[in-house]
Amino acid sequence: MCIFCKIVKGEIPNKTLLENEDFLAFEDINPASKIHALIIPKQHISSFDVMPPKVMAEMTEFIQKLASNLEIKDSGYRIISNIGDHGGQEVNHLHFHLLAGEYVGRLVGNK
């Protein structure tokens, strides 16, 4: 069983930011910015590549609600999902990183 499934089952504690029947958002234990949340489906889905479109639609609403709750919609935030070995995916359970609370830089270019 993967670490995120253990978190969903309550076997590993977390600092929950938002939860509903299908999704869980919690603080990353090694934050890369002032606000760093991990957002996961409670159902085990290995990566974005195999996520059913219906789940993505539902997850979109959940992430938007999280951004509202964290009061970061106006200042902005970044959402990242690493996919596969070359994409840097470390846990084979679909998850999105939400980074906010400060300028998180640009991914491409020098500006």
PEMO-V452003 format. One record per residue. N is the residue number from 1. RES is the residue in one letter. D_FIRST is the distance of its C-alpha to the first C-alpha in Angstrom with 2 decimals. Layout:
# PEMO-V452003
n->N res->RES d_first->D_FIRST
n->N res->RES d_first->D_FIRST
This chain:
# PEMO-V452003
n->1 res->M d_first->0.00
n->2 res->C d_first->3.82
n->3 res->I d_first->6.73
n->4 res->F d_first->8.37
n->5 res->C d_first->6.35
n->6 res->K d_first->6.91
n->7 res->I d_first->10.36
n->8 res->V d_first->10.99
n->9 res->K d_first->10.46
n->10 res->G d_first->12.79
n->11 res->E d_first->11.00
n->12 res->I d_first->12.04
n->13 res->P d_first->15.54
n->14 res->N d_first->16.88
n->15 res->K d_first->20.34
n->16 res->T d_first->20.24
n->17 res->L d_first->22.95
n->18 res->L d_first->22.64
n->19 res->E d_first->20.58
n->20 res->N d_first->21.27
n->21 res->E d_first->19.80
n->22 res->D d_first->18.04
n->23 res->F d_first->17.54
n->24 res->L d_first->17.02
n->25 res->A d_first->19.00
n->26 res->F d_first->18.84
n->27 res->E d_first->20.61
n->28 res->D d_first->19.36
n->29 res->I d_first->19.48
n->30 res->N d_first->21.50
n->31 res->P d_first->23.79
n->32 res->A d_first->25.83
n->33 res->S d_first->28.39
n->34 res->K d_first->29.78
n->35 res->I d_first->27.43
n->36 res->H d_first->23.99
n->37 res->A d_first->21.53
n->38 res->L d_first->18.13
n->39 res->I d_first->17.94
n->40 res->I d_first->14.88
n->41 res->P d_first->14.69
n->42 res->K d_first->12.76
n->43 res->Q d_first->12.01
n->44 res->H d_first->9.46
n->45 res->I d_first->12.14
n->46 res->S d_first->11.72
n->47 res->S d_first->15.14
n->48 res->F d_first->18.60
n->49 res->D d_first->19.90
n->50 res->V d_first->18.22
n->51 res->M d_first->18.52
n->52 res->P d_first->21.01
n->53 res->P d_first->24.20
n->54 res->K d_first->24.22
n->55 res->V d_first->21.00
n->56 res->M d_first->22.70
n->57 res->A d_first->25.80
n->58 res->E d_first->24.12
n->59 res->M d_first->22.18
n->60 res->T d_first->25.57
n->61 res->E d_first->27.13
n->62 res->F d_first->24.38
n->63 res->I d_first->24.82
n->64 res->Q d_first->28.59
n->65 res->K d_first->28.46
n->66 res->L d_first->26.46
n->67 res->A d_first->29.16
n->68 res->S d_first->31.82
n->69 res->N d_first->30.37
n->70 res->L d_first->30.17
n->71 res->E d_first->33.74
n->72 res->I d_first->33.16
n->73 res->K d_first->34.34
n->74 res->D d_first->37.82
n->75 res->S d_first->37.00
n->76 res->G d_first->34.23
n->77 res->Y d_first->30.70
n->78 res->R d_first->28.54
n->79 res->I d_first->25.37
n->80 res->I d_first->23.34
n->81 res->S d_first->20.42
n->82 res->N d_first->19.62
n->83 res->I d_first->18.93
n->84 res->G d_first->18.15
n->85 res->D d_first->19.19
n->86 res->H d_first->22.76
n->87 res->G d_first->21.92
n->88 res->G d_first->20.03
n->89 res->Q d_first->16.52
n->90 res->E d_first->14.34
n->91 res->V d_first->11.03
n->92 res->N d_first->10.27
n->93 res->H d_first->10.13
n->94 res->L d_first->13.76
n->95 res->H d_first->15.49
n->96 res->F d_first->19.13
n->97 res->H d_first->20.90
n->98 res->L d_first->24.02
n->99 res->L d_first->26.63
n->100 res->A d_first->29.86
n->101 res->G d_first->32.41
n->102 res->E d_first->34.35
n->103 res->Y d_first->35.40
n->104 res->V d_first->32.41
n->105 res->G d_first->34.63
n->106 res->R d_first->35.02
n->107 res->L d_first->32.74
n->108 res->V d_first->35.73
n->109 res->G d_first->39.28
n->110 res->N d_first->41.07
n->111 res->K d_first->42.22
